[in-house]
Amino acid sequence: MADPKPPKRIFPEAKVDAVAAKHVPSSPQTESAAYKLAFQDTDFLLRDDLRPVRFQLELLKPELLLEEAKIASTFVFYGSARVPEPVKADELLASARTDWDRKVAERLKAKSHLYETARELARIASRQPHAEDGTRHFVVTSGGGPSFMEAANRGACDEGQETIGLNIVLPHEQLPNRFVTPELSFQFHYFALRKMHFLLRARAVAVFPGGFGTFDEMFELLTLIQTGKVRPLPILLYGREFWERVVDFEALAEEGVISRADLDLITWCETAEEGWQTVQRWYEREPK
């Protein structure tokens, strides 16, 4: 007779004990915070001493859920949360009352056409077929907020595809846009871990005009590639007029603080088709 198979585990799963803990009779001892299961004690988890644990949890949760969703690679979109889509840009300009507000509204309107560019690029990326094993590539990923982030998630939604949003807790209200797939909508406490998750699966990055946050994300990526910390990947820079007005890339090379070859880390793009063709050419020539 064959030996009986041993049980898979001899200890109960955490979720079993979590349920059992709810039915413990009340007493001064069981009502004490010390008696709570450590993983159910929010006050304990929020202690300063537990920061390393929170880091690990914030790293693991999106990683495990994205793996379970069979998302093998992503197409990341960076960009401002303040540039409106064209119709709203017109409304903003019409409502401007001061010279400064009018000037800002005009500059925002000048960039608003890129909303549709981001949306179309996301559409194209989302048309890529799934692999035979069900894994998905070039899944559109954004910060989950408004403006260019919304445009990216919206473009994927137009194609009936799932799309990722990596939101973050801010002092002011910051909610995911309505086009993010609910099961792939993540919220972060740590900026550093959020930026890491942007890049863990990235196979291409499109950068649209933005402020401090966009600068931070873009320059961190450029630094990681420049220093050999990550493999090069297509970085598409949209809105050349904006970027050359706010950053003098050529001057950085002329001043000797970056090499001229570092300028080749970015590819200037203006249309969605141009950006996607850049990505295709990149992976056609990449060694297998």
C-alpha atoms as an extended CHARMM CRD file, in Angstrom:
* protein
*
       288  EXT
         1         1  MET       CA              0.0000000000        0.0000000000        0.0000000000  PROA      1               0.0000000000
         2         2  ALA       CA              1.3180000000        3.4370000000       -0.9600000000  PROA      2               0.0000000000
         3         3  ASP       CA              2.3570000000        5.7280000000        1.8330000000  PROA      3               0.0000000000
         4         4  PRO       CA             -0.2560000000        8.4170000000        2.5280000000  PROA      4               0.0000000000
         5         5  LYS       CA              0.6990000000       11.8660000000        1.3280000000  PROA      5               0.0000000000
         6         6  PRO       CA              1.7140000000       14.2070000000        4.1430000000  PROA      6               0.0000000000
         7         7  PRO       CA             -0.4190000000       17.3080000000        4.6470000000  PROA      7               0.0000000000
         8         8  LYS       CA              0.7300000000       20.4250000000        2.8050000000  PROA      8               0.0000000000
         9         9  ARG       CA              1.0710000000       22.3520000000        6.0530000000  PROA      9               0.0000000000
        10        10  ILE       CA              0.5460000000       21.7180000000        9.7470000000  PROA      10              0.0000000000
        11        11  PHE       CA             -0.0040000000       25.3210000000       10.8760000000  PROA      11              0.0000000000
        12        12  PRO       CA             -3.2730000000       27.1230000000       10.0900000000  PROA      12              0.0000000000
        13        13  GLU       CA             -3.2220000000       29.8810000000        7.4930000000  PROA      13              0.0000000000
        14        14  ALA       CA             -3.1020000000       33.4370000000        8.8030000000  PROA      14              0.0000000000
        15        15  LYS       CA             -6.5960000000       34.1610000000        7.5000000000  PROA      15              0.0000000000
        16        16  VAL       CA             -7.9550000000       31.2390000000        9.5700000000  PROA      16              0.0000000000
        17        17  ASP       CA             -6.4650000000       32.6180000000       12.7790000000  PROA      17              0.0000000000
        18        18  ALA       CA             -7.6290000000       36.1050000000       11.8190000000  PROA      18              0.0000000000
        19        19  VAL       CA            -11.2230000000       34.8770000000       11.7590000000  PROA      19              0.0000000000
        20        20  ALA       CA            -10.7940000000       32.9060000000       14.9700000000  PROA      20              0.0000000000
        21        21  ALA       CA             -9.3730000000       35.9670000000       16.7310000000  PROA      21              0.0000000000
        22        22  LYS       CA            -12.6600000000       37.8200000000       16.1570000000  PROA      22              0.0000000000
        23        23  HSD       CA            -14.5360000000       35.3310000000       18.3560000000  PROA      23              0.0000000000
        24        24  VAL       CA            -12.3250000000       35.4480000000       21.4540000000  PROA      24              0.0000000000
        25        25  PRO       CA            -14.4210000000       36.1110000000       24.6110000000  PROA      25              0.0000000000
        26        26  SER       CA            -14.0740000000       39.6220000000       25.9900000000  PROA      26              0.0000000000
        27        27  SER       CA            -11.9020000000       40.1610000000       29.0380000000  PROA      27              0.0000000000
        28        28  PRO       CA             -9.4710000000       42.8340000000       30.2640000000  PROA      28              0.0000000000
        29        29  GLN       CA             -6.6690000000       40.7730000000       28.7720000000  PROA      29              0.0000000000
        30        30  THR       CA             -8.2300000000       40.1340000000       25.3520000000  PROA      30              0.0000000000
        31        31  GLU       CA             -9.3210000000       43.7720000000       25.0310000000  PROA      31              0.0000000000
        32        32  SER       CA             -5.7500000000       44.9570000000       25.4490000000  PROA      32              0.0000000000
        33        33  ALA       CA             -3.9220000000       46.1850000000       22.3340000000  PROA      33              0.0000000000
        34        34  ALA       CA             -1.0710000000       43.8490000000       23.2340000000  PROA      34              0.0000000000
        35        35  TYR       CA             -3.3750000000       40.8510000000       22.6370000000  PROA      35              0.0000000000
        36        36  LYS       CA             -4.1330000000       41.7370000000       19.0090000000  PROA      36              0.0000000000
        37        37  LEU       CA             -2.5290000000       39.6300000000       16.3300000000  PROA      37              0.0000000000
        38        38  ALA       CA              0.4600000000       41.6530000000       15.1430000000  PROA      38              0.0000000000
        39        39  PHE       CA             -0.6810000000       41.6900000000       11.5110000000  PROA      39              0.0000000000
        40        40  GLN       CA             -4.1120000000       42.9890000000       12.5430000000  PROA      40              0.0000000000
        41        41  ASP       CA             -2.8140000000       45.6860000000       14.8750000000  PROA      41              0.0000000000
        42        42  THR       CA             -2.8210000000       48.8640000000       12.8020000000  PROA      42              0.0000000000
        43        43  ASP       CA             -1.3510000000       51.0060000000       15.5640000000  PROA      43              0.0000000000
        44        44  PHE       CA              1.5480000000       48.5630000000       15.8800000000  PROA      44              0.0000000000
        45        45  LEU       CA              2.1660000000       48.4840000000       12.1100000000  PROA      45              0.0000000000
        46        46  LEU       CA              2.2600000000       52.2950000000       12.0160000000  PROA      46              0.0000000000
        47        47  ARG       CA              5.0470000000       52.5820000000       14.5990000000  PROA      47              0.0000000000
        48        48  ASP       CA              8.2400000000       54.2350000000       13.3810000000  PROA      48              0.0000000000
        49        49  ASP       CA             10.1350000000       51.0310000000       14.1950000000  PROA      49              0.0000000000
        50        50  LEU       CA              8.0050000000       49.1630000000       11.6470000000  PROA      50              0.0000000000
        51        51  ARG       CA              8.9710000000       51.3390000000        8.6670000000  PROA      51              0.0000000000
        52        52  PRO       CA             11.1060000000       48.5440000000        7.1210000000  PROA      52              0.0000000000
        53        53  VAL       CA              8.1150000000       46.2060000000        7.3020000000  PROA      53              0.0000000000
        54        54  ARG       CA              5.8690000000       48.7800000000        5.6430000000  PROA      54              0.0000000000
        55        55  PHE       CA              8.4760000000       49.2230000000        2.9000000000  PROA      55              0.0000000000
        56        56  GLN       CA              8.4330000000       45.5070000000        2.2640000000  PROA      56              0.0000000000
        57        57  LEU       CA              4.6380000000       45.3240000000        2.2400000000  PROA      57              0.0000000000
        58        58  GLU       CA              4.3970000000       48.2100000000       -0.2120000000  PROA      58              0.0000000000
        59        59  LEU       CA              6.9420000000       46.5140000000       -2.4510000000  PROA      59              0.0000000000
        60        60  LEU       CA              5.2740000000       43.1170000000       -2.2760000000  PROA      60              0.0000000000
        61        61  LYS       CA              1.5740000000       43.9320000000       -2.6280000000  PROA      61              0.0000000000
        62        62  PRO       CA              1.6470000000       45.4100000000       -6.1740000000  PROA      62              0.0000000000
        63        63  GLU       CA              4.3220000000       42.9270000000       -7.2590000000  PROA      63              0.0000000000
        64        64  LEU       CA              2.2590000000       39.9010000000       -6.2410000000  PROA      64              0.0000000000
        65        65  LEU       CA             -1.0070000000       41.2330000000       -7.6520000000  PROA      65              0.0000000000
        66        66  LEU       CA              0.5750000000       42.2020000000      -10.9890000000  PROA      66              0.0000000000
        67        67  GLU       CA              2.2080000000       38.7920000000      -11.2120000000  PROA      67              0.0000000000
        68        68  GLU       CA             -1.1240000000       37.1130000000      -10.5210000000  PROA      68              0.0000000000
        69        69  ALA       CA             -2.6830000000       39.2750000000      -13.2650000000  PROA      69              0.0000000000
        70        70  LYS       CA             -0.0140000000       37.9220000000      -15.6780000000  PROA      70              0.0000000000
        71        71  ILE       CA              1.3290000000       41.3730000000      -16.5110000000  PROA      71              0.0000000000
        72        72  ALA       CA              4.8070000000       40.7500000000      -17.8910000000  PROA      72              0.0000000000
        73        73  SER       CA              5.6860000000       44.2440000000      -19.1010000000  PROA      73              0.0000000000
        74        74  THR       CA              4.3110000000       47.7690000000      -19.1030000000  PROA      74              0.0000000000
        75        75  PHE       CA              4.2760000000       50.9540000000      -21.1600000000  PROA      75              0.0000000000
        76        76  VAL       CA              4.6890000000       53.7660000000      -18.6370000000  PROA      76              0.0000000000
        77        77  PHE       CA              3.2930000000       57.2820000000      -19.1140000000  PROA      77              0.0000000000
        78        78  TYR       CA              4.6660000000       60.2140000000      -17.1040000000  PROA      78              0.0000000000
        79        79  GLY       CA              3.2340000000       63.7190000000      -17.2440000000  PROA      79              0.0000000000
        80        80  SER       CA              1.5270000000       66.6130000000      -15.5460000000  PROA      80              0.0000000000
        81        81  ALA       CA             -1.6720000000       66.3760000000      -13.5340000000  PROA      81              0.0000000000
        82        82  ARG       CA             -2.5460000000       69.9600000000      -14.5640000000  PROA      82              0.0000000000
        83        83  VAL       CA             -2.7240000000       70.0760000000      -18.3750000000  PROA      83              0.0000000000
        84        84  PRO       CA             -6.4030000000       69.7880000000      -19.3640000000  PROA      84              0.0000000000
        85        85  GLU       CA             -7.8130000000       68.0920000000      -22.4340000000  PROA      85              0.0000000000
        86        86  PRO       CA             -8.5290000000       70.5470000000      -25.3070000000  PROA      86              0.0000000000
        87        87  VAL       CA            -12.1850000000       71.2880000000      -24.4940000000  PROA      87              0.0000000000
        88        88  LYS       CA            -11.4170000000       72.0170000000      -20.8530000000  PROA      88              0.0000000000
        89        89  ALA       CA             -8.3850000000       74.1000000000      -21.8810000000  PROA      89              0.0000000000
        90        90  ASP       CA            -10.7190000000       76.3670000000      -23.8770000000  PROA      90              0.0000000000
        91        91  GLU       CA            -13.0090000000       76.6770000000      -20.8560000000  PROA      91              0.0000000000
        92        92  LEU       CA            -10.0520000000       77.5300000000      -18.6290000000  PROA      92              0.0000000000
        93        93  LEU       CA             -8.9030000000       80.2530000000      -21.0050000000  PROA      93              0.0000000000
        94        94  ALA       CA            -12.4010000000       81.7060000000      -21.2510000000  PROA      94              0.0000000000
        95        95  SER       CA            -12.6830000000       81.9030000000      -17.4610000000  PROA      95              0.0000000000
        96        96  ALA       CA             -9.2920000000       83.6170000000      -16.9460000000  PROA      96              0.0000000000
        97        97  ARG       CA             -9.6840000000       87.0250000000      -15.2910000000  PROA      97              0.0000000000
        98        98  THR       CA             -6.1690000000       88.3050000000      -14.6380000000  PROA      98              0.0000000000
        99        99  ASP       CA             -3.2450000000       88.7030000000      -17.0210000000  PROA      99              0.0000000000
       100       100  TRP       CA             -1.3200000000       86.0090000000      -15.1620000000  PROA      100             0.0000000000
       101       101  ASP       CA             -4.2360000000       83.5650000000      -15.2500000000  PROA      101             0.0000000000
       102       102  ARG       CA             -4.6830000000       84.2590000000      -18.9610000000  PROA      102             0.0000000000
       103       103  LYS       CA             -0.9860000000       83.7130000000      -19.6430000000  PROA      103             0.0000000000
       104       104  VAL       CA             -0.9830000000       80.4040000000      -17.7540000000  PROA      104             0.0000000000
       105       105  ALA       CA             -4.2110000000       79.2930000000      -19.4450000000  PROA      105             0.0000000000
       106       106  GLU       CA             -2.7180000000       80.0430000000      -22.8680000000  PROA      106             0.0000000000
       107       107  ARG       CA              0.3780000000       77.9610000000      -22.0620000000  PROA      107             0.0000000000
       108       108  LEU       CA             -1.7760000000       75.0880000000      -20.8270000000  PROA      108             0.0000000000
       109       109  LYS       CA             -3.9150000000       75.2850000000      -23.9460000000  PROA      109             0.0000000000
       110       110  ALA       CA             -0.7700000000       75.1330000000      -26.1030000000  PROA      110             0.0000000000
       111       111  LYS       CA              0.0370000000       71.7590000000      -24.5450000000  PROA      111             0.0000000000
       112       112  SER       CA             -3.4970000000       70.3790000000      -24.3670000000  PROA      112             0.0000000000
       113       113  HSD       CA             -3.3540000000       68.6930000000      -27.8030000000  PROA      113             0.0000000000
       114       114  LEU       CA             -0.8550000000       66.2590000000      -26.2940000000  PROA      114             0.0000000000
       115       115  TYR       CA             -3.6990000000       64.8220000000      -24.1980000000  PROA      115             0.0000000000
       116       116  GLU       CA             -5.0680000000       63.2100000000      -27.3530000000  PROA      116             0.0000000000
       117       117  THR       CA             -1.5530000000       62.1530000000      -28.3650000000  PROA      117             0.0000000000
       118       118  ALA       CA             -1.0990000000       60.3010000000      -25.0750000000  PROA      118             0.0000000000
       119       119  ARG       CA             -4.5280000000       58.7340000000      -25.4410000000  PROA      119             0.0000000000
       120       120  GLU       CA             -3.7750000000       57.5170000000      -28.9800000000  PROA      120             0.0000000000
       121       121  LEU       CA             -0.3540000000       56.1500000000      -28.0110000000  PROA      121             0.0000000000
       122       122  ALA       CA             -2.0150000000       54.1910000000      -25.2000000000  PROA      122             0.0000000000
       123       123  ARG       CA             -4.5810000000       52.8630000000      -27.6610000000  PROA      123             0.0000000000
       124       124  ILE       CA             -1.8560000000       51.5790000000      -29.9650000000  PROA      124             0.0000000000
       125       125  ALA       CA              0.0900000000       49.9530000000      -27.1310000000  PROA      125             0.0000000000
       126       126  SER       CA             -3.0930000000       48.3010000000      -25.8630000000  PROA      126             0.0000000000
       127       127  ARG       CA             -3.7370000000       46.6000000000      -29.2050000000  PROA      127             0.0000000000
       128       128  GLN       CA             -0.7890000000       44.2690000000      -28.7290000000  PROA      128             0.0000000000
       129       129  PRO       CA             -1.9850000000       40.6450000000      -28.4960000000  PROA      129             0.0000000000
       130       130  HSD       CA             -1.6390000000       38.5990000000      -25.3560000000  PROA      130             0.0000000000
       131       131  ALA       CA              0.9300000000       35.8130000000      -25.3250000000  PROA      131             0.0000000000
       132       132  GLU       CA             -0.2190000000       32.2190000000      -25.7070000000  PROA      132             0.0000000000
       133       133  ASP       CA              0.1650000000       31.6310000000      -21.9720000000  PROA      133             0.0000000000
       134       134  GLY       CA             -2.0350000000       34.6420000000      -21.2090000000  PROA      134             0.0000000000
       135       135  THR       CA              0.7490000000       36.9920000000      -20.1550000000  PROA      135             0.0000000000
       136       136  ARG       CA              0.3960000000       40.5790000000      -21.2790000000  PROA      136             0.0000000000
       137       137  HSD       CA              2.9610000000       43.0350000000      -22.5300000000  PROA      137             0.0000000000
       138       138  PHE       CA              3.0290000000       46.8270000000      -22.8690000000  PROA      138             0.0000000000
       139       139  VAL       CA              0.1760000000       47.1970000000      -20.3680000000  PROA      139             0.0000000000
       140       140  VAL       CA             -0.4810000000       50.9270000000      -20.0670000000  PROA      140             0.0000000000
       141       141  THR       CA              0.5980000000       52.2900000000      -16.6850000000  PROA      141             0.0000000000
       142       142  SER       CA              0.2820000000       55.8070000000      -15.2860000000  PROA      142             0.0000000000
       143       143  GLY       CA              0.2640000000       57.5860000000      -11.9520000000  PROA      143             0.0000000000
       144       144  GLY       CA             -3.4920000000       57.1350000000      -12.0020000000  PROA      144             0.0000000000
       145       145  GLY       CA             -4.2970000000       60.8380000000      -11.7160000000  PROA      145             0.0000000000
       146       146  PRO       CA             -5.7740000000       63.4160000000      -14.1200000000  PROA      146             0.0000000000
       147       147  SER       CA             -4.4320000000       65.0330000000      -17.3080000000  PROA      147             0.0000000000
       148       148  PHE       CA             -1.8560000000       62.9660000000      -19.2380000000  PROA      148             0.0000000000
       149       149  MET       CA             -2.2170000000       60.1190000000      -16.7380000000  PROA      149             0.0000000000
       150       150  GLU       CA             -5.9420000000       60.0350000000      -17.3810000000  PROA      150             0.0000000000
       151       151  ALA       CA             -5.3490000000       60.1880000000      -21.1370000000  PROA      151             0.0000000000
       152       152  ALA       CA             -3.1190000000       57.1030000000      -20.9870000000  PROA      152             0.0000000000
       153       153  ASN       CA             -5.5510000000       55.0440000000      -18.9180000000  PROA      153             0.0000000000
       154       154  ARG       CA             -8.4100000000       56.2810000000      -21.0960000000  PROA      154             0.0000000000
       155       155  GLY       CA             -6.6770000000       55.1530000000      -24.2790000000  PROA      155             0.0000000000
       156       156  ALA       CA             -6.2550000000       51.6230000000      -22.9320000000  PROA      156             0.0000000000
       157       157  CYS       CA             -9.8680000000       51.6690000000      -21.7830000000  PROA      157             0.0000000000
       158       158  ASP       CA            -10.9270000000       52.6880000000      -25.3170000000  PROA      158             0.0000000000
       159       159  GLU       CA             -9.4930000000       49.3670000000      -26.5020000000  PROA      159             0.0000000000
       160       160  GLY       CA            -11.2440000000       47.3970000000      -23.7860000000  PROA      160             0.0000000000
       161       161  GLN       CA             -7.9400000000       46.5630000000      -22.0810000000  PROA      161             0.0000000000
       162       162  GLU       CA             -6.9330000000       46.6380000000      -18.4500000000  PROA      162             0.0000000000
       163       163  THR       CA             -4.7380000000       49.5130000000      -17.3500000000  PROA      163             0.0000000000
       164       164  ILE       CA             -2.6780000000       50.2070000000      -14.2420000000  PROA      164             0.0000000000
       165       165  GLY       CA             -2.7500000000       53.2450000000      -11.9540000000  PROA      165             0.0000000000
       166       166  LEU       CA             -0.0730000000       53.8550000000       -9.3250000000  PROA      166             0.0000000000
       167       167  ASN       CA             -1.5850000000       56.5470000000       -7.1260000000  PROA      167             0.0000000000
       168       168  ILE       CA             -0.0540000000       58.1210000000       -4.0300000000  PROA      168             0.0000000000
       169       169  VAL       CA             -1.3620000000       59.6100000000       -0.7980000000  PROA      169             0.0000000000
       170       170  LEU       CA             -0.9490000000       63.3990000000       -0.8510000000  PROA      170             0.0000000000
       171       171  PRO       CA             -1.9520000000       66.1490000000        1.5990000000  PROA      171             0.0000000000
       172       172  HSD       CA             -4.5850000000       67.2710000000       -0.8880000000  PROA      172             0.0000000000
       173       173  GLU       CA             -7.1340000000       64.9140000000       -2.4320000000  PROA      173             0.0000000000
       174       174  GLN       CA             -5.6220000000       62.6710000000       -5.1070000000  PROA      174             0.0000000000
       175       175  LEU       CA             -8.0250000000       60.0430000000       -6.4160000000  PROA      175             0.0000000000
       176       176  PRO       CA             -7.5480000000       57.5630000000       -9.2620000000  PROA      176             0.0000000000
       177       177  ASN       CA             -9.0990000000       58.5890000000      -12.5560000000  PROA      177             0.0000000000
       178       178  ARG       CA            -12.1540000000       56.5950000000      -13.6320000000  PROA      178             0.0000000000
       179       179  PHE       CA            -10.3210000000       54.7650000000      -16.4280000000  PROA      179             0.0000000000
       180       180  VAL       CA             -7.9430000000       52.8160000000      -14.1750000000  PROA      180             0.0000000000
       181       181  THR       CA             -8.8910000000       49.1400000000      -13.8480000000  PROA      181             0.0000000000
       182       182  PRO       CA            -10.1240000000       48.8320000000      -10.2260000000  PROA      182             0.0000000000
       183       183  GLU       CA             -8.1990000000       45.5930000000       -9.5900000000  PROA      183             0.0000000000
       184       184  LEU       CA             -5.0150000000       47.2670000000      -10.8630000000  PROA      184             0.0000000000
       185       185  SER       CA             -5.4480000000       50.5380000000       -8.9690000000  PROA      185             0.0000000000
       186       186  PHE       CA             -2.7260000000       50.8420000000       -6.3180000000  PROA      186             0.0000000000
       187       187  GLN       CA             -2.1110000000       53.4330000000       -3.6390000000  PROA      187             0.0000000000
       188       188  PHE       CA              1.3480000000       54.2010000000       -2.2490000000  PROA      188             0.0000000000
       189       189  HSD       CA              2.6820000000       55.9380000000        0.8180000000  PROA      189             0.0000000000
       190       190  TYR       CA              6.3420000000       55.9890000000       -0.2900000000  PROA      190             0.0000000000
       191       191  PHE       CA              7.2990000000       57.8880000000       -3.4390000000  PROA      191             0.0000000000
       192       192  ALA       CA             10.4490000000       55.7910000000       -3.7960000000  PROA      192             0.0000000000
       193       193  LEU       CA              8.5680000000       52.4950000000       -3.9670000000  PROA      193             0.0000000000
       194       194  ARG       CA              5.9900000000       53.9470000000       -6.3280000000  PROA      194             0.0000000000
       195       195  LYS       CA              8.7720000000       55.0020000000       -8.7040000000  PROA      195             0.0000000000
       196       196  MET       CA             10.3460000000       51.5650000000       -8.4270000000  PROA      196             0.0000000000
       197       197  HSD       CA              7.0720000000       49.9150000000       -9.4480000000  PROA      197             0.0000000000
       198       198  PHE       CA              6.8390000000       52.2160000000      -12.4610000000  PROA      198             0.0000000000
       199       199  LEU       CA             10.0870000000       50.7340000000      -13.7410000000  PROA      199             0.0000000000
       200       200  LEU       CA             10.1000000000       47.1090000000      -12.5710000000  PROA      200             0.0000000000
       201       201  ARG       CA              8.1430000000       45.9670000000      -15.6430000000  PROA      201             0.0000000000
       202       202  ALA       CA              8.6650000000       48.9510000000      -17.9620000000  PROA      202             0.0000000000
       203       203  ARG       CA              9.5720000000       48.2180000000      -21.5840000000  PROA      203             0.0000000000
       204       204  ALA       CA              8.9520000000       51.7830000000      -22.7840000000  PROA      204             0.0000000000
       205       205  VAL       CA              8.3510000000       55.1600000000      -21.1400000000  PROA      205             0.0000000000
       206       206  ALA       CA              6.5530000000       58.1530000000      -22.6600000000  PROA      206             0.0000000000
       207       207  VAL       CA              7.1910000000       61.4790000000      -20.9240000000  PROA      207             0.0000000000
       208       208  PHE       CA              4.8080000000       64.3690000000      -21.4670000000  PROA      208             0.0000000000
       209       209  PRO       CA              5.1600000000       67.9430000000      -20.1750000000  PROA      209             0.0000000000
       210       210  GLY       CA              5.0470000000       68.1450000000      -16.4090000000  PROA      210             0.0000000000
       211       211  GLY       CA              6.3300000000       69.7580000000      -13.2650000000  PROA      211             0.0000000000
       212       212  PHE       CA              8.4830000000       68.6790000000      -10.3270000000  PROA      212             0.0000000000
       213       213  GLY       CA              6.9870000000       65.1750000000      -10.1500000000  PROA      213             0.0000000000
       214       214  THR       CA              7.5200000000       64.4900000000      -13.8430000000  PROA      214             0.0000000000
       215       215  PHE       CA             11.0510000000       65.9020000000      -13.6780000000  PROA      215             0.0000000000
       216       216  ASP       CA             11.7940000000       63.6510000000      -10.7110000000  PROA      216             0.0000000000
       217       217  GLU       CA             10.5170000000       60.5360000000      -12.4820000000  PROA      217             0.0000000000
       218       218  MET       CA             12.2190000000       61.2810000000      -15.7880000000  PROA      218             0.0000000000
       219       219  PHE       CA             15.6010000000       62.3050000000      -14.4040000000  PROA      219             0.0000000000
       220       220  GLU       CA             15.7140000000       59.3550000000      -12.0300000000  PROA      220             0.0000000000
       221       221  LEU       CA             15.1720000000       57.0240000000      -14.9890000000  PROA      221             0.0000000000
       222       222  LEU       CA             17.8450000000       58.8080000000      -17.0390000000  PROA      222             0.0000000000
       223       223  THR       CA             20.2360000000       58.5680000000      -14.0940000000  PROA      223             0.0000000000
       224       224  LEU       CA             19.5770000000       54.8460000000      -13.6370000000  PROA      224             0.0000000000
       225       225  ILE       CA             20.3310000000       54.1880000000      -17.2940000000  PROA      225             0.0000000000
       226       226  GLN       CA             23.3350000000       56.5370000000      -17.3820000000  PROA      226             0.0000000000
       227       227  THR       CA             24.8830000000       54.7940000000      -14.3860000000  PROA      227             0.0000000000
       228       228  GLY       CA             24.1190000000       51.2920000000      -15.6270000000  PROA      228             0.0000000000
       229       229  LYS       CA             21.6370000000       50.4690000000      -12.8720000000  PROA      229             0.0000000000
       230       230  VAL       CA             18.9490000000       49.4940000000      -15.4000000000  PROA      230             0.0000000000
       231       231  ARG       CA             19.1110000000       48.3900000000      -19.0000000000  PROA      231             0.0000000000
       232       232  PRO       CA             18.3860000000       51.0740000000      -21.6140000000  PROA      232             0.0000000000
       233       233  LEU       CA             14.8150000000       51.2530000000      -22.8750000000  PROA      233             0.0000000000
       234       234  PRO       CA             12.9080000000       53.6010000000      -25.1770000000  PROA      234             0.0000000000
       235       235  ILE       CA             12.2820000000       56.9730000000      -23.5290000000  PROA      235             0.0000000000
       236       236  LEU       CA              9.9200000000       59.0380000000      -25.6630000000  PROA      236             0.0000000000
       237       237  LEU       CA              9.9070000000       62.7560000000      -24.9110000000  PROA      237             0.0000000000
       238       238  TYR       CA              6.7630000000       64.5690000000      -26.0950000000  PROA      238             0.0000000000
       239       239  GLY       CA              6.3480000000       68.3130000000      -26.4450000000  PROA      239             0.0000000000
       240       240  ARG       CA              9.7690000000       69.4550000000      -27.6010000000  PROA      240             0.0000000000
       241       241  GLU       CA              8.8490000000       73.1430000000      -27.4980000000  PROA      241             0.0000000000
       242       242  PHE       CA              7.9910000000       72.8020000000      -23.8070000000  PROA      242             0.0000000000
       243       243  TRP       CA             11.0300000000       70.7520000000      -22.8500000000  PROA      243             0.0000000000
       244       244  GLU       CA             13.5590000000       72.9170000000      -24.6620000000  PROA      244             0.0000000000
       245       245  ARG       CA             12.0210000000       75.9760000000      -23.0150000000  PROA      245             0.0000000000
       246       246  VAL       CA             12.3640000000       74.5990000000      -19.4930000000  PROA      246             0.0000000000
       247       247  VAL       CA             15.4740000000       72.3730000000      -19.7660000000  PROA      247             0.0000000000
       248       248  ASP       CA             18.5780000000       73.0820000000      -21.8490000000  PROA      248             0.0000000000
       249       249  PHE       CA             19.7840000000       69.5450000000      -22.5000000000  PROA      249             0.0000000000
       250       250  GLU       CA             22.4500000000       70.7010000000      -24.9450000000  PROA      250             0.0000000000
       251       251  ALA       CA             23.8610000000       73.0830000000      -22.3290000000  PROA      251             0.0000000000
       252       252  LEU       CA             24.2760000000       70.2020000000      -19.8800000000  PROA      252             0.0000000000
       253       253  ALA       CA             26.4960000000       68.4480000000      -22.4280000000  PROA      253             0.0000000000
       254       254  GLU       CA             28.3590000000       71.6520000000      -23.3350000000  PROA      254             0.0000000000
       255       255  GLU       CA             29.0390000000       72.3010000000      -19.6450000000  PROA      255             0.0000000000
       256       256  GLY       CA             30.5520000000       68.8360000000      -19.4140000000  PROA      256             0.0000000000
       257       257  VAL       CA             28.2590000000       67.6030000000      -16.6290000000  PROA      257             0.0000000000
       258       258  ILE       CA             26.8190000000       64.9000000000      -18.9140000000  PROA      258             0.0000000000
       259       259  SER       CA             28.3540000000       63.3600000000      -22.0120000000  PROA      259             0.0000000000
       260       260  ARG       CA             27.0110000000       64.1570000000      -25.4520000000  PROA      260             0.0000000000
       261       261  ALA       CA             26.0880000000       60.4900000000      -25.8240000000  PROA      261             0.0000000000
       262       262  ASP       CA             23.6940000000       60.8790000000      -22.8750000000  PROA      262             0.0000000000
       263       263  LEU       CA             21.4830000000       63.0360000000      -25.1000000000  PROA      263             0.0000000000
       264       264  ASP       CA             20.7800000000       59.8840000000      -27.1120000000  PROA      264             0.0000000000
       265       265  LEU       CA             18.9870000000       58.3450000000      -24.1460000000  PROA      265             0.0000000000
       266       266  ILE       CA             15.8580000000       60.2740000000      -25.1710000000  PROA      266             0.0000000000
       267       267  THR       CA             13.9100000000       60.2410000000      -28.4320000000  PROA      267             0.0000000000
       268       268  TRP       CA             11.9270000000       63.3200000000      -29.3950000000  PROA      268             0.0000000000
       269       269  CYS       CA              8.3900000000       62.4690000000      -30.5080000000  PROA      269             0.0000000000
       270       270  GLU       CA              5.3180000000       64.4460000000      -31.4930000000  PROA      270             0.0000000000
       271       271  THR       CA              2.8050000000       61.8420000000      -32.7040000000  PROA      271             0.0000000000
       272       272  ALA       CA              1.5620000000       58.5690000000      -31.2850000000  PROA      272             0.0000000000
       273       273  GLU       CA              2.5570000000       56.6540000000      -34.4150000000  PROA      273             0.0000000000
       274       274  GLU       CA              6.0720000000       58.0880000000      -34.2790000000  PROA      274             0.0000000000
       275       275  GLY       CA              6.4280000000       56.9670000000      -30.6690000000  PROA      275             0.0000000000
       276       276  TRP       CA              5.1860000000       53.4470000000      -31.3000000000  PROA      276             0.0000000000
       277       277  GLN       CA              7.4410000000       53.0530000000      -34.3330000000  PROA      277             0.0000000000
       278       278  THR       CA             10.3920000000       54.0340000000      -32.1240000000  PROA      278             0.0000000000
       279       279  VAL       CA              9.4600000000       51.2990000000      -29.6540000000  PROA      279             0.0000000000
       280       280  GLN       CA              9.0700000000       48.7230000000      -32.4350000000  PROA      280             0.0000000000
       281       281  ARG       CA             12.4330000000       49.5620000000      -33.9790000000  PROA      281             0.0000000000
       282       282  TRP       CA             14.0840000000       49.3740000000      -30.5720000000  PROA      282             0.0000000000
       283       283  TYR       CA             12.9360000000       45.8210000000      -29.9020000000  PROA      283             0.0000000000
       284       284  GLU       CA             13.4930000000       44.6610000000      -33.4670000000  PROA      284             0.0000000000
       285       285  ARG       CA             17.2010000000       45.4440000000      -33.1290000000  PROA      285             0.0000000000
       286       286  GLU       CA             17.6130000000       44.4070000000      -29.4880000000  PROA      286             0.0000000000
       287       287  PRO       CA             19.6090000000       41.1700000000      -29.1170000000  PROA      287             0.0000000000
       288       288  LYS       CA             17.3830000000       38.2540000000      -28.1540000000  PROA      288             0.0000000000
